[in-house]
Amino acid sequence: MGNYKVTFKKSVLKDLKSVPKSDVTKIISKIDSLAEDPRRAGAIKLSGNDLYRIRQGLYRILYEIKDQELIVQVIKVGHRSDVYKRT
């Protein structure tokens, strides 16, 4: 499996501003690991669209995989209680 390039939707920066710094570090390292294997254990495909999600503590990272370009695009990062509202 090739290495994927990780990209971020502009709004993800805003998402991370509301997350405590200690959690941001963990979230970023979790996102970095997606470059190795975006469909790793723990990655769940969301029904109804082509998004995947992984957990990092109380936070969820939603992303899509573009296999043709070997890109993982992070769409949204948020607390599990509200990350699924309006993706």
N, C-alpha and C positions, 0 to 999 in steps of 0.2 A: 504493500500500500504506500503510495507516494505521500510526500509532505504537502499538506494543504496550506494555503495562505489564509490567515485570519483577517477579516475586515470587519469594520464596525459601522452600523448605521449611525448617522450623526446624533440621533436622539439618545444613544446609549451613554454618551458622555453625561447627558443630563440625568439619566437614570442613576448613574454611579454617584452623582453629587449627593443624593439623598441616603447613601449607604455609608455606614461607619467605616473609617479608614482601615481598621483591622480586617473587616470583611472584604473590602475592595481588593486587598492584596491576595486573599484566598481566591476570590472570584477571578481575578486576572490570571492567576496561575492555573486555575481550572480551564479557563478559556484557552490559554497557551497549549494545554494538553490536547485540545481538539485538533490542533494542526497535525499531530501524529495520527490520530484515529478519531474522526468525528462521529463514528458509530460505535464507540466503545461501550463497555458494560455500563449501565446506568443511564445511557442516552435513550430517551423514549420518543418515538414519533407521535406527534399529536394528530388526533383524528381530524379530518376535515380540511387539512392543509398540509403543505410539505415542510412544516416546521418540526424541529426536534427540541427537546429540552433536557438539561441536566440540572441536578441539584447541587447547591453549595450551601450547606447549613439551611437557614431559613429562606435563602434566596434561590431564584430560578433563573437560568440563562436560556433564553430562547434563540434559536439560530436556524439558518437554512444551509443546506449543503449543495454546492454547485459542482457536481462531479466533473463536468466537461472542462471547467476552468480550474479545477482543484482549489476551490475557494470555500471557506466557511464564513458566512456572514452572520455576525451577531446582531440580532434584531432588537432584543429587549433584555434588560436585566432588572429584576424587581423582587420585592418581598413576595413570598408565596401567596399571601392573602389577596394581592391585587395585580399580580403580573399577567393574569389571563384576561383581565378586563380590557377589551379593545386592543388587539394585537396589531 
